[in-house]
Amino acid sequence: MEMEQLYKDHSDRVYSYIYFLVRHKECAEDLTQETFYKAYKGMDSFQKQASTATWLLKIARNVTYDYFRRKRIIQFFSFEKEHDLETNALSLESQFEQKEQLVRMYDSLSKLKKDYQEVLLLRKVQECSIQETAYILGWTEAKVKMKMTRAFEALKKEFHQEGGHADGTIKRIR
């Protein structure tokens, strides 16, 4: 596959993943470029054990963690992504309530353990499969499933403490 096409096909997904981790636009752009540079250099060694997108997300994760180590930053993401809500038929009050619930949910998510945040980000925001998530994180599929279960329980508990109504909002990210 040609590098230009690879970039066109996957740069948005890689950028959004990195942005969730670093929460800084320019830094995410730089790390995205570094990810694709490393992918270009490692293209010959890519053995297609995983999909190209999964392989790139694994490189992106490693590049981002290298950045954290270099900068000694221990800051993991608090989500700010706007979710597509079916708001066309909703009243202004309903739209506001849903937005408030999502803000609370993201605040709750940012308070979870790093492992829980990562598995939720990859599985539910990036929509990676269990196999892809296991590959990216270097875990077994069983560990991914176990962490997902625990992460959802922790998220529900934290969300409830934040004053949210866990049922509707939590189901939306499942």
C-alpha positions in Angstrom: 0.0 0.0 0.0 1.2 3.4 -0.9 2.1 5.7 2.1 0.0 8.6 0.8 -3.1 6.4 0.6 -2.4 4.9 4.0 -2.3 8.4 5.5 -5.5 9.4 3.8 -7.3 6.3 4.9 -6.2 6.3 8.6 -4.9 9.7 9.7 -8.2 11.0 11.2 -8.6 7.9 13.3 -4.9 7.9 14.5 -5.2 11.7 15.2 -8.4 11.3 17.3 -6.9 8.5 19.3 -3.7 10.5 20.1 -5.7 13.6 20.8 -7.8 11.8 23.4 -4.5 10.8 25.1 -2.6 14.2 25.0 -5.5 16.7 24.8 -3.4 19.2 22.8 -4.1 19.8 19.1 -0.5 20.6 18.0 1.0 17.8 20.0 -1.5 15.3 18.6 -0.7 16.5 15.1 3.0 16.1 15.7 2.6 12.6 17.2 0.3 11.6 14.3 3.1 12.6 11.9 5.6 10.7 13.9 3.3 7.6 13.9 3.1 7.6 10.1 6.9 8.2 9.8 7.5 5.1 12.0 4.9 3.2 10.0 6.7 4.2 6.8 10.0 3.0 8.2 8.5 -0.2 9.5 6.4 -1.0 6.5 8.7 -3.9 5.4 8.4 -5.5 8.8 4.6 -5.3 9.0 3.5 -9.0 8.8 -0.2 -8.3 8.6 -0.9 -10.1 11.9 -3.6 -7.4 12.4 -5.4 -5.0 10.2 -3.5 -1.9 9.0 -5.7 0.3 11.2 -4.9 -1.8 14.3 -1.2 -1.8 13.4 -1.2 2.0 13.1 -3.1 2.5 16.4 -0.5 0.3 18.1 2.3 2.5 16.7 0.3 5.6 17.8 0.0 4.2 21.3 3.7 3.5 21.5 4.7 6.9 20.1 2.4 8.7 22.5 3.7 6.7 25.5 7.3 7.5 24.4 6.2 11.2 24.3 4.8 10.9 27.9 8.0 9.2 29.1 10.2 11.9 27.4 8.1 14.7 28.9 7.4 12.9 32.1 3.8 13.6 31.7 1.4 11.5 33.6 -1.7 12.9 32.2 -4.3 10.7 30.8 -7.3 11.9 28.8 -10.4 13.5 29.8 -12.8 13.2 27.0 -14.0 16.2 25.0 -15.2 14.5 21.9 -18.6 15.6 20.7 -20.9 12.6 20.1 -23.4 12.5 17.4 -26.7 12.6 19.2 -30.0 12.3 17.4 -31.1 15.7 18.4 -33.3 16.6 15.5 -36.5 15.6 17.2 -35.5 16.7 20.7 -36.6 19.8 22.5 -34.0 22.3 23.5 -34.4 21.2 27.1 -33.9 17.6 26.2 -30.8 18.5 24.1 -29.4 20.4 27.1 -30.0 17.5 29.5 -28.3 15.0 27.2 -25.3 17.3 26.8 -25.1 17.6 30.6 -25.2 13.9 31.0 -22.4 13.4 28.4 -20.3 16.0 30.2 -20.8 14.1 33.5 -20.1 10.8 31.8 -16.8 12.1 30.4 -15.8 13.6 33.7 -16.5 10.2 35.3 -14.5 8.5 32.6 -11.5 10.7 33.2 -11.4 9.6 36.9 -11.1 5.9 36.1 -7.8 4.0 36.2 -5.6 4.3 33.1 -6.3 0.7 32.0 -10.0 1.3 32.2 -9.8 4.5 30.2 -7.7 2.9 27.5 -9.9 -0.2 27.1 -13.0 2.0 26.9 -11.4 4.4 24.5 -10.3 1.7 22.1 -13.4 -0.5 22.3 -16.2 2.1 22.5 -14.8 5.3 21.0 -12.4 4.0 18.4 -14.7 0.9 17.9 -11.8 -1.6 17.9 -12.7 -5.3 18.2 -11.7 -7.3 21.2 -8.9 -8.9 19.1 -7.7 -5.5 17.9 -7.8 -4.0 21.4 -5.8 -7.0 22.8 -3.2 -6.5 20.0 -2.8 -2.8 20.6 -2.6 -3.0 24.4 -0.5 -6.2 24.4 -3.2 -8.1 26.5 -5.0 -11.3 26.0 -8.6 -11.3 24.7 -9.7 -12.6 28.1 -8.0 -9.6 29.8 -9.7 -7.2 27.5 -13.1 -8.7 28.3 -12.4 -8.7 32.0 -11.2 -5.1 32.0 -14.2 -4.0 29.9 -16.6 -5.5 32.4 -14.8 -3.9 35.3 -14.4 -0.6 33.5 -18.1 -0.3 32.8 -18.9 -1.1 36.4 -16.4 1.5 37.6 -17.8 4.0 35.1 -21.4 3.4 36.3 -20.4 3.9 39.9 -18.4 7.0 39.2 -21.1 8.4 37.0 -23.7 7.9 39.6 -21.5 9.7 42.1 -21.3 12.6 39.7 -25.1 12.9 39.7 -25.7 11.3 36.3 -28.4 8.9 35.4 -26.3 6.0 34.3 -28.8 4.0 32.3 -29.2 6.1 29.2 -25.8 7.7 28.9 -23.8 4.6 29.7 -25.7 2.5 27.2 -25.0 5.1 24.5 -21.3 4.4 24.7 -21.7 0.6 24.9 
